[in-house]
Amino acid sequence: MEPEWGWIPDPDPLVWIRISESYRLYATEGNTARYAVRRCSECDS
């Protein structure tokens, strides 16, 4: 069974500046079909 969530352990801090609809950030562990197009609001705090 594939995990529901995907994640990236220890991502480059600069990746969060570039993340967008045109620069999708794909998970490298867990469910690697998942990707993000924005950072979560809790993470920006």
Order of alpha helices (4+ residues) and beta strands (2+ residues): beta-alpha-beta-beta-beta
